[in-house]
């Protein structure tokens, strides 16, 4: 290495390396000297060099890659949900709800502007808290002690829940394939993701058992409408997962029930009776709109206390105007009926699309949620390229994968806004794209 690393103590060596990185003399991806070579170069004990690298790893400045050595960390981009900018293609990658099916808040807004809330007052609106208590307790073991916390959406809740329980480089069990926001949250915070495979019944038992054996300190699970697969925990699978977790009562279990009121499936929880550290998170973004940045979290009292400390009045509470608006909407019978109709609409459109794909020779389970997880039998990126030539923008399953593995053979498509004629054309175009990608692969092979 051409750069000069200095220092006699671990702190001095770490500071020297940070300076070299900050000044651009070491760049993301650059390899650092092996521990033994660095120790010999500086004339220090090997353990001193190990400690210096550990400090930098914990700070997220470098990454350790086993036989690949230690390298300068770089910003690793994660795909984001939402509309693609500057494209003339029909965008099937959004993951968005149908704007026309989001309830109009105009009438509710008129009634919420009461007296202003001042510093030092309770951070949760009493009406919303009462409704949330009823909503959340219905899906938890009877008599479970719990407290309610309100955050600026589910991602905010999950990030704060992890931060109050973990330190950098702690291991977190994530579903694989995984929700994009969860990947982003874990990666940015410097936690170590441990993939748990997902099948048609949700998170697998053996996958969870393996993750726990690897020392994960938190588990993030989607009990229904898992994104991207659409899988929901079956009653049997949830019971089996609870049995595994019963041996690890202090592992933080986070259930992200993001689809909640829209779901066509029952809620089966992996939070067992007596589990010590847990949180059930429900946002309103799927049925009241992504801009309605609010989630309610039910959790054990200790976790709630730690979470509340990160939501102090005067700095990070959620606006009481927003809390009142959400409470007014979710307790309005007409709004609840509209939400119910929206859930039925999404399910019906996805089911019809799955039937069309099955007729094309691509047997598809519509699952639950806003999108459909489409099996291809061919590399997803090659199929998505073929679809672009036919005017469609699709999202390949590779974007949801954790770690290195074979290229995905799935697409996640959001199709509920397409009229019947467009659904028919899309299914036919997918079939043609799969055949073209398969033929291309055979020629290349």
MARZA-874190 format. One record per residue (C-alpha): residue number from 1; residue in three letters; y, x, z. Coordinates in steps of 0.05 Angstrom, whole numbers, plus 5000, padded with zeros to 4 digits. Each point is the difference from the previous one (the first is absolute). Layout:
resi->NUM resn->ALA north->Y east->X up->Z
...
END
This chain:
resi->1 resn->UNK north->5000 east->5000 up->5000
resi->2 resn->UNK north->5068 east->5027 up->4980
resi->3 resn->UNK north->5040 east->4967 up->5057
resi->4 resn->UNK north->5010 east->5034 up->5067
resi->5 resn->UNK north->4973 east->4962 up->5060
resi->6 resn->UNK north->5025 east->5024 up->5067
resi->7 resn->UNK north->4987 east->4989 up->5074
resi->8 resn->UNK north->4958 east->5022 up->5059
resi->9 resn->UNK north->4989 east->4933 up->5035
resi->10 resn->UNK north->4972 east->4937 up->4970
resi->11 resn->UNK north->5068 east->4966 up->5005
resi->12 resn->UNK north->5035 east->5058 up->4965
resi->13 resn->UNK north->4949 east->5001 up->4943
resi->14 resn->UNK north->5005 east->4925 up->4991
resi->15 resn->UNK north->5076 east->5003 up->4999
resi->16 resn->UNK north->4998 east->5057 up->4949
resi->17 resn->UNK north->4955 east->4959 up->4954
resi->18 resn->UNK north->5044 east->4937 up->5008
resi->19 resn->UNK north->5061 east->5041 up->4980
resi->20 resn->UNK north->4965 east->5026 up->4938
resi->21 resn->UNK north->4980 east->4930 up->4981
resi->22 resn->UNK north->5069 east->4970 up->5013
resi->23 resn->UNK north->5033 east->5055 up->4958
resi->24 resn->UNK north->4952 east->4988 up->4942
resi->25 resn->UNK north->4965 east->5067 up->5004
resi->26 resn->UNK north->4936 east->4961 up->5013
resi->27 resn->UNK north->4990 east->4936 up->4961
resi->28 resn->UNK north->4953 east->4940 up->5006
resi->29 resn->UNK north->4930 east->5020 up->4982
resi->30 resn->UNK north->5010 east->5075 up->5013
resi->31 resn->UNK north->4942 east->5032 up->5037
resi->32 resn->UNK north->5013 east->5034 up->5066
resi->33 resn->UNK north->4962 east->5064 up->5020
resi->34 resn->UNK north->4933 east->4989 up->5034
resi->35 resn->UNK north->5004 east->5002 up->5075
resi->36 resn->UNK north->4965 east->5067 up->5006
resi->37 resn->UNK north->5044 east->5032 up->4946
resi->38 resn->UNK north->5064 east->4973 up->5033
resi->39 resn->UNK north->4979 east->5025 up->5068
resi->40 resn->UNK north->4986 east->5070 up->4972
resi->41 resn->UNK north->5065 east->5000 up->4961
resi->42 resn->UNK north->5042 east->4984 up->5062
resi->43 resn->UNK north->4957 east->5039 up->5049
resi->44 resn->UNK north->4986 east->4939 up->5044
resi->45 resn->UNK north->4939 east->4967 up->5029
resi->46 resn->UNK north->4963 east->4953 up->4953
resi->47 resn->UNK north->5010 east->4943 up->5049
resi->48 resn->UNK north->5075 east->5010 up->4995
resi->49 resn->UNK north->4998 east->4989 up->4925
resi->50 resn->UNK north->4954 east->4939 up->5009
resi->51 resn->UNK north->5050 east->4971 up->5050
resi->52 resn->UNK north->5058 east->5011 up->4951
resi->53 resn->UNK north->4964 east->4964 up->4944
resi->54 resn->UNK north->4980 east->4943 up->5048
resi->55 resn->UNK north->5073 east->4990 up->5019
resi->56 resn->UNK north->5019 east->4995 up->4927
resi->57 resn->UNK north->4942 east->4953 up->4985
resi->58 resn->UNK north->5019 east->4954 up->5057
resi->59 resn->UNK north->5071 east->4998 up->4974
resi->60 resn->UNK north->4976 east->4982 up->4931
resi->61 resn->UNK north->5029 east->5064 up->4969
resi->62 resn->UNK north->4933 east->5027 up->4976
resi->63 resn->UNK north->4931 east->4970 up->4987
resi->64 resn->UNK north->4932 east->5031 up->5014
resi->65 resn->UNK north->4950 east->4990 up->4944
resi->66 resn->UNK north->4937 east->5032 up->5028
resi->67 resn->UNK north->4975 east->5051 up->4950
resi->68 resn->UNK north->5063 east->4986 up->4960
resi->69 resn->UNK north->5040 east->5035 up->5054
resi->70 resn->UNK north->5067 east->4981 up->5028
resi->71 resn->UNK north->5055 east->4978 up->4953
resi->72 resn->UNK north->5072 east->4977 up->5004
resi->73 resn->UNK north->5001 east->4925 up->5004
resi->74 resn->UNK north->5036 east->4959 up->4947
resi->75 resn->UNK north->5023 east->4928 up->4995
resi->76 resn->UNK north->4941 east->4961 up->4975
resi->77 resn->UNK north->5022 east->4938 up->4963
resi->78 resn->UNK north->4967 east->4934 up->5014
resi->79 resn->UNK north->5002 east->4942 up->4950
resi->80 resn->UNK north->5044 east->4942 up->5023
resi->81 resn->UNK north->4992 east->4925 up->4994
resi->82 resn->UNK north->5049 east->4959 up->4958
resi->83 resn->UNK north->5025 east->4994 up->4929
resi->84 resn->UNK north->5000 east->5060 up->4955
resi->85 resn->UNK north->5069 east->5021 up->4977
resi->86 resn->UNK north->5019 east->5008 up->4927
resi->87 resn->UNK north->4937 east->4972 up->4967
resi->88 resn->UNK north->4993 east->4951 up->4943
resi->89 resn->UNK north->4927 east->4987 up->5019
resi->90 resn->UNK north->4974 east->4938 up->5036
resi->91 resn->UNK north->4997 east->5026 up->5071
resi->92 resn->UNK north->4934 east->4984 up->5035
resi->93 resn->UNK north->5008 east->5054 up->5054
resi->94 resn->UNK north->5052 east->4968 up->5045
resi->95 resn->UNK north->4960 east->4972 up->5058
resi->96 resn->UNK north->5057 east->4950 up->5008
resi->97 resn->UNK north->4996 east->4927 up->5021
resi->98 resn->UNK north->5027 east->4947 up->4952
resi->99 resn->UNK north->5075 east->4994 up->5013
resi->100 resn->UNK north->4996 east->4926 up->4980
resi->101 resn->UNK north->4951 east->4987 up->5057
resi->102 resn->UNK north->5041 east->5032 up->5055
resi->103 resn->UNK north->5033 east->4946 up->5043
resi->104 resn->UNK north->5075 east->4990 up->4992
resi->105 resn->UNK north->5033 east->5020 up->5067
resi->106 resn->UNK north->5067 east->4965 up->4985
resi->107 resn->UNK north->4990 east->4940 up->5046
resi->108 resn->UNK north->4972 east->5042 up->5056
resi->109 resn->UNK north->5059 east->5048 up->4996
resi->110 resn->UNK north->5049 east->4945 up->5017
resi->111 resn->UNK north->4968 east->4987 up->5068
resi->112 resn->UNK north->4990 east->5071 up->5026
resi->113 resn->UNK north->5072 east->5025 up->5008
resi->114 resn->UNK north->5008 east->4989 up->5075
resi->115 resn->UNK north->5035 east->5046 up->5050
resi->116 resn->UNK north->4997 east->5075 up->4985
resi->117 resn->UNK north->4949 east->5044 up->5035
resi->118 resn->UNK north->5030 east->5059 up->5038
resi->119 resn->UNK north->4976 east->5067 up->5025
resi->120 resn->UNK north->4951 east->4997 up->5057
resi->121 resn->UNK north->4971 east->4932 up->4984
resi->122 resn->UNK north->4925 east->4989 up->4988
resi->123 resn->UNK north->4979 east->5029 up->4933
resi->124 resn->UNK north->4955 east->4941 up->4982
resi->125 resn->UNK north->5025 east->4931 up->4984
resi->126 resn->UNK north->4968 east->4953 up->5051
resi->127 resn->UNK north->4981 east->4948 up->4947
resi->128 resn->UNK north->4967 east->5051 up->4955
resi->129 resn->UNK north->4964 east->5031 up->5059
resi->130 resn->UNK north->4970 east->4933 up->5021
resi->131 resn->UNK north->4977 east->4985 up->4929
resi->132 resn->UNK north->4971 east->5070 up->4992
resi->133 resn->UNK north->4962 east->4995 up->5065
resi->134 resn->UNK north->4966 east->4937 up->4975
resi->135 resn->UNK north->4988 east->5027 up->4929
resi->136 resn->UNK north->4970 east->5066 up->5023
resi->137 resn->UNK north->4959 east->4978 up->5060
resi->138 resn->UNK north->4961 east->4950 up->4957
resi->139 resn->UNK north->4965 east->5059 up->4966
resi->140 resn->UNK north->4987 east->5044 up->5061
resi->141 resn->UNK north->4945 east->4995 up->5052
resi->142 resn->UNK north->5017 east->4945 up->5051
resi->143 resn->UNK north->5039 east->5025 up->5059
resi->144 resn->UNK north->5018 east->5067 up->4968
resi->145 resn->UNK north->5062 east->5028 up->5035
resi->146 resn->UNK north->5053 east->5011 up->4946
resi->147 resn->UNK north->5074 east->5009 up->4988
resi->148 resn->UNK north->5042 east->4987 up->4938
resi->149 resn->UNK north->5044 east->5051 up->4964
resi->150 resn->UNK north->5044 east->4987 up->4940
resi->151 resn->UNK north->5012 east->5055 up->4949
resi->152 resn->UNK north->5033 east->5008 up->4932
resi->153 resn->UNK north->4936 east->4985 up->4961
resi->154 resn->UNK north->4928 east->5021 up->5005
resi->155 resn->UNK north->5011 east->5071 up->4976
resi->156 resn->UNK north->5052 east->5010 up->5055
resi->157 resn->UNK north->4951 east->4973 up->5051
resi->158 resn->UNK north->4943 east->5044 up->4977
resi->159 resn->UNK north->5044 east->5062 up->4998
resi->160 resn->UNK north->5025 east->4988 up->5071
resi->161 resn->UNK north->4931 east->4983 up->5026
resi->162 resn->UNK north->4973 east->5066 up->4974
resi->163 resn->UNK north->5060 east->5039 up->5025
resi->164 resn->UNK north->4992 east->4975 up->5072
resi->165 resn->UNK north->4927 east->5020 up->5001
resi->166 resn->UNK north->4991 east->5061 up->4956
resi->167 resn->UNK north->5026 east->5070 up->4986
resi->168 resn->UNK north->5003 east->5036 up->4934
resi->169 resn->UNK north->4932 east->5018 up->4970
resi->170 resn->UNK north->4964 east->4946 up->5041
resi->171 resn->UNK north->4946 east->4965 up->4959
resi->172 resn->UNK north->5009 east->4927 up->4977
resi->173 resn->UNK north->4946 east->4958 up->4969
resi->174 resn->UNK north->5024 east->4965 up->4937
resi->175 resn->UNK north->4965 east->4953 up->4952
resi->176 resn->UNK north->4980 east->5033 up->4934
resi->177 resn->UNK north->5027 east->4977 up->4952
resi->178 resn->UNK north->5062 east->4991 up->5041
resi->179 resn->UNK north->5065 east->4961 up->5002
resi->180 resn->UNK north->5055 east->5044 up->4970
resi->181 resn->UNK north->5048 east->4991 up->5058
resi->182 resn->UNK north->4946 east->5022 up->5050
resi->183 resn->UNK north->4987 east->5063 up->4959
resi->184 resn->UNK north->5075 east->5015 up->4999
resi->185 resn->UNK north->5009 east->4987 up->5075
resi->186 resn->UNK north->4943 east->5046 up->5021
resi->187 resn->UNK north->5017 east->5055 up->4951
resi->188 resn->UNK north->5075 east->5003 up->5016
resi->189 resn->UNK north->4986 east->5001 up->5075
resi->190 resn->UNK north->4952 east->5058 up->4992
resi->191 resn->UNK north->4938 east->4964 up->5026
resi->192 resn->UNK north->4932 east->5017 up->4971
resi->193 resn->UNK north->4970 east->4941 up->4961
resi->194 resn->UNK north->4925 east->4989 up->5007
resi->195 resn->UNK north->4974 east->4953 up->4945
resi->196 resn->UNK north->4955 east->4941 up->5018
resi->197 resn->UNK north->4968 east->4967 up->4939
resi->198 resn->UNK north->5013 east->4927 up->4986
resi->199 resn->UNK north->4949 east->4952 up->4969
resi->200 resn->UNK north->5002 east->4925 up->4987
resi->201 resn->UNK north->4996 east->4986 up->5076
resi->202 resn->UNK north->5055 east->5048 up->5018
resi->203 resn->UNK north->4999 east->5066 up->5037
resi->204 resn->UNK north->4929 east->5027 up->5004
resi->205 resn->UNK north->4964 east->5011 up->5066
resi->206 resn->UNK north->4972 east->5068 up->4982
resi->207 resn->UNK north->5068 east->5022 up->4974
resi->208 resn->UNK north->5034 east->4980 up->5065
resi->209 resn->UNK north->4945 east->5033 up->5042
resi->210 resn->UNK north->5009 east->5065 up->4960
resi->211 resn->UNK north->5075 east->4998 up->5009
resi->212 resn->UNK north->4993 east->4991 up->5075
resi->213 resn->UNK north->4952 east->5059 up->5003
resi->214 resn->UNK north->5054 east->5041 up->4965
resi->215 resn->UNK north->5047 east->4985 up->5058
resi->216 resn->UNK north->5049 east->4949 up->4971
resi->217 resn->UNK north->5050 east->4975 up->5052
resi->218 resn->UNK north->5021 east->4938 up->4961
resi->219 resn->UNK north->4968 east->4952 up->4951
resi->220 resn->UNK north->5041 east->4958 up->4951
resi->221 resn->UNK north->4961 east->4941 up->4972
resi->222 resn->UNK north->5019 east->4941 up->4956
resi->223 resn->UNK north->4957 east->4941 up->5025
resi->224 resn->UNK north->5011 east->4958 up->4937
resi->225 resn->UNK north->5030 east->5006 up->4930
resi->226 resn->UNK north->4992 east->5076 up->5004
resi->227 resn->UNK north->5047 east->5034 up->4952
resi->228 resn->UNK north->4978 east->5020 up->4946
resi->229 resn->UNK north->4929 east->4972 up->5002
resi->230 resn->UNK north->5013 east->4929 up->5025
resi->231 resn->UNK north->4942 east->5007 up->5049
resi->232 resn->UNK north->4999 east->4962 up->5067
resi->233 resn->UNK north->4958 east->5015 up->5061
resi->234 resn->UNK north->4940 east->4955 up->5005
resi->235 resn->UNK north->4982 east->4973 up->5069
resi->236 resn->UNK north->4938 east->5045 up->5002
resi->237 resn->UNK north->5037 east->5062 up->4978
resi->238 resn->UNK north->5055 east->4989 up->5051
resi->239 resn->UNK north->4948 east->4993 up->5055
resi->240 resn->UNK north->4966 east->5065 up->4978
resi->241 resn->UNK north->5066 east->5037 up->4999
resi->242 resn->UNK north->5017 east->4975 up->5069
resi->243 resn->UNK north->4934 east->5026 up->5025
resi->244 resn->UNK north->5016 east->5069 up->4973
resi->245 resn->UNK north->5070 east->4999 up->5030
resi->246 resn->UNK north->4974 east->4978 up->5068
resi->247 resn->UNK north->4979 east->5072 up->5012
resi->248 resn->UNK north->5072 east->5023 up->4985
resi->249 resn->UNK north->5044 east->4952 up->5040
resi->250 resn->UNK north->5061 east->5046 up->5001
resi->251 resn->UNK north->5004 east->5011 up->4925
resi->252 resn->UNK north->5061 east->4962 up->4975
resi->253 resn->UNK north->4978 east->4943 up->4954
resi->254 resn->UNK north->5054 east->4972 up->4954
resi->255 resn->UNK north->4985 east->4937 up->4961
resi->256 resn->UNK north->5049 east->4989 up->4943
resi->257 resn->UNK north->4991 east->4927 up->4984
resi->258 resn->UNK north->5053 east->5002 up->4945
resi->259 resn->UNK north->4977 east->4938 up->4962
resi->260 resn->UNK north->4990 east->4955 up->5061
resi->261 resn->UNK north->5028 east->4930 up->4983
resi->262 resn->UNK north->4983 east->5008 up->4926
resi->263 resn->UNK north->4928 east->5021 up->5010
resi->264 resn->UNK north->4943 east->4955 up->4978
resi->265 resn->UNK north->4952 east->5036 up->5048
resi->266 resn->UNK north->4990 east->4994 up->5075
resi->267 resn->UNK north->5026 east->5056 up->5044
resi->268 resn->UNK north->4943 east->5041 up->5030
resi->269 resn->UNK north->5027 east->5053 up->5046
resi->270 resn->UNK north->4970 east->5069 up->5015
resi->271 resn->UNK north->5040 east->5001 up->5065
resi->272 resn->UNK north->4946 east->4988 up->5053
resi->273 resn->UNK north->5006 east->4966 up->5067
resi->274 resn->UNK north->5020 east->5056 up->5049
resi->275 resn->UNK north->5024 east->5050 up->4948
resi->276 resn->UNK north->5055 east->5039 up->5035
resi->277 resn->UNK north->5048 east->5019 up->4944
resi->278 resn->UNK north->5012 east->4953 up->4943
resi->279 resn->UNK north->5053 east->4965 up->4957
resi->280 resn->UNK north->4998 east->4940 up->4953
resi->281 resn->UNK north->5058 east->5004 up->4950
resi->282 resn->UNK north->5023 east->4942 up->4956
resi->283 resn->UNK north->5060 east->5006 up->4954
resi->284 resn->UNK north->5034 east->4942 up->4964
resi->285 resn->UNK north->5014 east->5038 up->4935
resi->286 resn->UNK north->4944 east->4970 up->4958
resi->287 resn->UNK north->5019 east->4927 up->5013
resi->288 resn->UNK north->5075 east->5003 up->5018
resi->289 resn->UNK north->5016 east->5058 up->4953
resi->290 resn->UNK north->5001 east->5076 up->5003
resi->291 resn->UNK north->5074 east->5000 up->5019
resi->292 resn->UNK north->4984 east->4962 up->5064
resi->293 resn->UNK north->4985 east->5065 up->5037
resi->294 resn->UNK north->4967 east->4974 up->5063
resi->295 resn->UNK north->4931 east->5006 up->5031
resi->296 resn->UNK north->4973 east->4976 up->5067
resi->297 resn->UNK north->4950 east->5044 up->5037
resi->298 resn->UNK north->4954 east->4977 up->5056
resi->299 resn->UNK north->4972 east->5059 up->5040
resi->300 resn->UNK north->4972 east->5019 up->5067
resi->301 resn->UNK north->5054 east->5006 up->5054
resi->302 resn->UNK north->5000 east->5076 up->5003
resi->303 resn->UNK north->5006 east->5008 up->4925
resi->304 resn->UNK north->5054 east->4946 up->4999
resi->305 resn->UNK north->5039 east->5037 up->5054
resi->306 resn->UNK north->4999 east->5065 up->4961
resi->307 resn->UNK north->5018 east->4964 up->4936
resi->308 resn->UNK north->5058 east->4964 up->5034
resi->309 resn->UNK north->5028 east->5067 up->5023
resi->310 resn->UNK north->5009 east->5017 up->4926
resi->311 resn->UNK north->5038 east->4935 up->4988
resi->312 resn->UNK north->5059 east->5007 up->5046
resi->313 resn->UNK north->5058 east->4950 up->5001
resi->314 resn->UNK north->5061 east->5027 up->4965
resi->315 resn->UNK north->4962 east->5044 up->4951
resi->316 resn->UNK north->4936 east->4974 up->4969
resi->317 resn->UNK north->4990 east->4927 up->5018
resi->318 resn->UNK north->4988 east->4950 up->4944
resi->319 resn->UNK north->5060 east->4955 up->4986
resi->320 resn->UNK north->4997 east->4935 up->5039
resi->321 resn->UNK north->5027 east->4963 up->4940
resi->322 resn->UNK north->4939 east->5023 up->4961
resi->323 resn->UNK north->4954 east->4982 up->5058
resi->324 resn->UNK north->5030 east->4930 up->5006
resi->325 resn->UNK north->4994 east->4990 up->4925
resi->326 resn->UNK north->4926 east->5020 up->5000
resi->327 resn->UNK north->4987 east->4955 up->5059
resi->328 resn->UNK north->5035 east->4941 up->4966
resi->329 resn->UNK north->4960 east->5010 up->4937
resi->330 resn->UNK north->4930 east->5010 up->5029
resi->331 resn->UNK north->5008 east->4939 up->5046
resi->332 resn->UNK north->5025 east->4955 up->4944
resi->333 resn->UNK north->4942 east->4955 up->4976
resi->334 resn->UNK north->5027 east->4997 up->4929
resi->335 resn->UNK north->5004 east->5076 up->4996
resi->336 resn->UNK north->4930 east->5007 up->5028
resi->337 resn->UNK north->4974 east->4951 up->4947
resi->338 resn->UNK north->5035 east->5041 up->4946
resi->339 resn->UNK north->4968 east->5064 up->5026
resi->340 resn->UNK north->4932 east->4965 up->5000
resi->341 resn->UNK north->5010 east->4979 up->4927
resi->342 resn->UNK north->5020 east->5071 up->4982
resi->343 resn->UNK north->4937 east->5028 up->5030
resi->344 resn->UNK north->4958 east->4950 up->4961
resi->345 resn->UNK north->5037 east->5017 up->4936
resi->346 resn->UNK north->4988 east->5075 up->5007
resi->347 resn->UNK north->4926 east->4987 up->5014
resi->348 resn->UNK north->4992 east->4953 up->4941
resi->349 resn->UNK north->5034 east->5047 up->4950
resi->350 resn->UNK north->4961 east->5060 up->5023
resi->351 resn->UNK north->4935 east->4960 up->4997
resi->352 resn->UNK north->5014 east->4978 up->4928
resi->353 resn->UNK north->5016 east->5072 up->4980
resi->354 resn->UNK north->4935 east->5024 up->5032
resi->355 resn->UNK north->4961 east->4948 up->4959
resi->356 resn->UNK north->5033 east->5025 up->4936
resi->357 resn->UNK north->4983 east->5072 up->5016
resi->358 resn->UNK north->4928 east->4981 up->5016
resi->359 resn->UNK north->4995 east->4967 up->4932
resi->360 resn->UNK north->5024 east->5066 up->4970
resi->361 resn->UNK north->4940 east->5035 up->5032
resi->362 resn->UNK north->5040 east->5025 up->5061
resi->363 resn->UNK north->4972 east->4961 up->5060
resi->364 resn->UNK north->5059 east->4994 up->5048
resi->365 resn->UNK north->5006 east->4974 up->5071
resi->366 resn->UNK north->5070 east->4969 up->5007
resi->367 resn->UNK north->5002 east->5017 up->5074
resi->368 resn->UNK north->5061 east->4978 up->5040
resi->369 resn->UNK north->5072 east->5021 up->4993
resi->370 resn->UNK north->5055 east->5007 up->4948
resi->371 resn->UNK north->4961 east->5045 up->4952
resi->372 resn->UNK north->4930 east->5008 up->4969
resi->373 resn->UNK north->4958 east->5063 up->5006
resi->374 resn->UNK north->4969 east->5006 up->4931
resi->375 resn->UNK north->4935 east->5040 up->4988
resi->376 resn->UNK north->5000 east->5035 up->4932
resi->377 resn->UNK north->4939 east->5044 up->4992
resi->378 resn->UNK north->5047 east->5051 up->4968
resi->379 resn->UNK north->5055 east->5047 up->5027
resi->380 resn->UNK north->5059 east->4958 up->5022
resi->381 resn->UNK north->5053 east->5047 up->4974
resi->382 resn->UNK north->4970 east->5000 up->4931
resi->383 resn->UNK north->4996 east->4924 up->5001
resi->384 resn->UNK north->5072 east->4994 up->5025
resi->385 resn->UNK north->5023 east->5044 up->4942
resi->386 resn->UNK north->4964 east->4954 up->4951
resi->387 resn->UNK north->5034 east->4940 up->5034
resi->388 resn->UNK north->5068 east->5032 up->4991
resi->389 resn->UNK north->4988 east->5000 up->4925
resi->390 resn->UNK north->4988 east->4926 up->5005
resi->391 resn->UNK north->5064 east->4987 up->5040
resi->392 resn->UNK north->4975 east->4999 up->5072
resi->393 resn->UNK north->5018 east->5045 up->5059
resi->394 resn->UNK north->4941 east->5005 up->5049
resi->395 resn->UNK north->4988 east->5037 up->5065
resi->396 resn->UNK north->4938 east->5045 up->5001
resi->397 resn->UNK north->4958 east->5002 up->5063
resi->398 resn->UNK north->5010 east->5076 up->5006
resi->399 resn->UNK north->5068 east->4986 up->5032
resi->400 resn->UNK north->4966 east->4967 up->5060
resi->401 resn->UNK north->4947 east->5054 up->5011
resi->402 resn->UNK north->4999 east->5047 up->5059
resi->403 resn->UNK north->4981 east->5072 up->4987
resi->404 resn->UNK north->4965 east->5029 up->4939
resi->405 resn->UNK north->4945 east->4961 up->4967
resi->406 resn->UNK north->4976 east->4977 up->4932
resi->407 resn->UNK north->5052 east->4963 up->4958
resi->408 resn->UNK north->5006 east->4927 up->5018
resi->409 resn->UNK north->4970 east->4947 up->4955
resi->410 resn->UNK north->5043 east->4944 up->5027
resi->411 resn->UNK north->5068 east->4969 up->4985
resi->412 resn->UNK north->5042 east->4960 up->5049
resi->413 resn->UNK north->5035 east->4946 up->4961
resi->414 resn->UNK north->5051 east->4948 up->5024
resi->415 resn->UNK north->4992 east->4942 up->4952
resi->416 resn->UNK north->5017 east->4936 up->5038
resi->417 resn->UNK north->5065 east->4988 up->4962
resi->418 resn->UNK north->4967 east->5003 up->4931
resi->419 resn->UNK north->4990 east->4934 up->4963
resi->420 resn->UNK north->4931 east->4983 up->4974
resi->421 resn->UNK north->5011 east->5026 up->4930
resi->422 resn->UNK north->5023 east->5068 up->5027
resi->423 resn->UNK north->4941 east->5003 up->5048
resi->424 resn->UNK north->4953 east->4988 up->4942
resi->425 resn->UNK north->5033 east->5055 up->4959
resi->426 resn->UNK north->5001 east->5049 up->5058
resi->427 resn->UNK north->4925 east->4990 up->5014
resi->428 resn->UNK north->4985 east->5011 up->4926
resi->429 resn->UNK north->5044 east->5062 up->4998
resi->430 resn->UNK north->4966 east->5029 up->5062
resi->431 resn->UNK north->4932 east->4990 up->4967
resi->432 resn->UNK north->5025 east->5034 up->4937
resi->433 resn->UNK north->5032 east->5056 up->5040
resi->434 resn->UNK north->4936 east->5014 up->5038
resi->435 resn->UNK north->4960 east->5003 up->4935
resi->436 resn->UNK north->5052 east->5047 up->4969
resi->437 resn->UNK north->5002 east->5046 up->5061
resi->438 resn->UNK north->4924 east->5002 up->5004
resi->439 resn->UNK north->4995 east->5019 up->4926
resi->440 resn->UNK north->5054 east->5053 up->5008
resi->441 resn->UNK north->4962 east->5029 up->5060
resi->442 resn->UNK north->4935 east->5004 up->4960
resi->443 resn->UNK north->5035 east->5037 up->4943
resi->444 resn->UNK north->5032 east->5049 up->5049
resi->445 resn->UNK north->4933 east->5011 up->5035
END
